[in-house]
Amino acid sequence: MTEWRTKMGRKPRSGPEFFWPGLLLLLPVAVLATLGAFSLRQDRLMLENEARERAGAFAQAQARRLWDRLSVPPGGGSSSPPEPTEGSAFRPPELRVSAAGELLFPPAWPPVPEPRVLDVTQLNAAQASLWARLEAAQAGLTAATHAEGDGRAFLATQPPVAFQAAAHLRLGRALAKTNPALAAREFQTVVAHFSELTGETGLPLLPLAQLGVIETMPSVAPTNGAIAFLALATQLASNAVVQPAVLSPWILSRLMEEETRRCGKAERVSFWQTAWAQAENHRRVFRSVSRAWSGVAATNGSHHGWPPVLWFRHAPGAASPPPGQWLVLARRRLEDQSTWYIYRDPAQWGALLRELISAEKALPHYWGVFYTVGGRTFTGGQSGRLNRDGDGAPAAAALPRDLLGTASLEAEPGLAPVVVSVALIDPAAFYARQRQRVFWFGALIAASAGVALLGVFTTRSALRRQRRLYQMQTDFVSSVTHELRAPIGAVRLLAENLKDGKVPAPAEQRRFHDYIVQECGRLAAMIENALNLARIEQGREEYRFEPADAAALVADTVRLLAPAAREKNATLRVAPPLVEAGDFTAVLDAAAIRRVLVNLIDNAIKHAPADTEVTVSLAFVDRAGGRALRFTVADRGPGIPKADHERIFERFYRRGSELRRETQGVGIGLSIVKHIVDAHQGVIRVESELGKGSRFVVELPASPAP
Ligand code: ADP
């Protein structure tokens, strides 16, 4: 039998052949892993998309809320500013500013009037002397009664109109204490005939005269008198507010005093007093914003109009506005290009922001909300990073770059845009669950890949084992045929020679007979071995353990194999001399152990060169588990390389190639030996190196002697 070779001349390897089955085994795992990775990625994208959608919707709602709250006047009311009316329901709305940046509402004060001294040269001599006396009376230098006469005389001379008005006023003032009814008439004359004129001080006469009328009204008035007072006082107060002037605050405070004096409380006038205070506030804010904007505009190079939104610092005034950054923003544009503005002090802005922040509670904690108004961005409360200024207003912050969602609201083109942005402030928390999924899925894939690989490798090695066994079986068949053919041929030849009488000498005939017997014995042993292996393989082999004399067994076996040794000119000896078993005895299947010894000694004689020595020994030794019976068979043969120390005990395994092997045998002897030793719960090992002979050691457990 030639060595098994492929057509290419190389020994076959299981690798390439196993490529396709291996691939089929690994493919599902690879497909699963790819699909898994893809779906995890989709998962992540979906998560991000959902977050973006939700963030966008939230930002939109929050922007709407922000704008709605911003555009409602602080005290509530409608979101569109009322037109200022001149009726008693007048309440100053927010600031109205022209396209050029001038204050349209509340109206500004006219500049402080310049005093215009009456030109006395317009009077004749008599008029001048009466005028002088009238002035003296007003200064308190002469009695009021004189003043009345002088005044009437002066008016009778038909002086110029300005002098007439002044004379009536002076008369009124002079008589106010002594004769209020008369004084009131004088003031009413001024109201009726000289309402358009301005007095010496440059102030309009009308409010002064009206105030005079009010002050000279009877103190304990009949009911209709009180009604007349209230009507007049309301008119005067509303005029003071709607047409503001230097006198307005003074008139209002005088009216407050009068109403309190007459009616017990200043209800009507206090409404206007409040309106005045509000209007004054607006005017102060206007001045602050104008100053702040002119600074900004100067650096921008633009000077026209106001911006839609601006943060400014309010100049500290009498009313001491809250410090910090104020906000002014356009609320509505009118056809004439003027704009209504509202403003928020830091406390109001802070309250608004807190209201927005309380709406963030429904959001996941890893989202941060940012509010941008007029170029300033404020952090929401989500991240717990709501900084505050010294005055409690939320501080400005920088807007992160990666935003999940953002909504910008501009109620009308050109009006203040408010922007609400939602950002991921804690990506680790956001992706935590996704990462966990990736981890578990990865672990699953890794585990299944591991199992699949394990499967591939075990299948591959099983395949290799199978192939090797097949190879060895083939070798076995060829060895057996070979081993049978030679002795049978020789025996047949010898027997034919004897039958034909070709061997006449009796000594020669005996030698022939011996040879035939020996060959037949060997054949029988070989067949016995083969049958033995078959029985073992099929599990039919039975052992009968009984106490045995191991020394006698060894001596017997050596005697049995002496002719074979002699044939090879080898010395077969037992050394050292067989020992006494002592307190121990061997319990074994003697026939089986004989087969062990026969196989080992036969191998030693067979593989060793001629004229060699084979030593058999027997001893009782101490082992880890107790006493043991140790057989050794040592030869000075070619030795066995370390790599084959295990494999020689496999069935059908023979070292070297079938072609080059010189020794007889079929490769089953040692496998039978191992089976028998295993059945005795013993161990067998070989101690050998190439070129240094071999020593086979068998150890069987020994039992204490009965
Ligand atoms: P066989 O002797 O019939 O070939 P065995 O199972 O008895 O089969 O032995 C297996 C192989 O172990 C042999 O082919 C041989 O190569 C090797 N072997 C066994 N005993 C010895 C020995 N004493 N010296 C060298 N090689 C040995």
Residues whose N, C-alpha, C, O or C-beta is under 5 A from the ligand:
A	BS01	ADP	N603 A604 H607 G637 G639 I640 I648 Y653 R654 R655 Q664 G665 V666 G667 I668 G669 L670 S671 S694
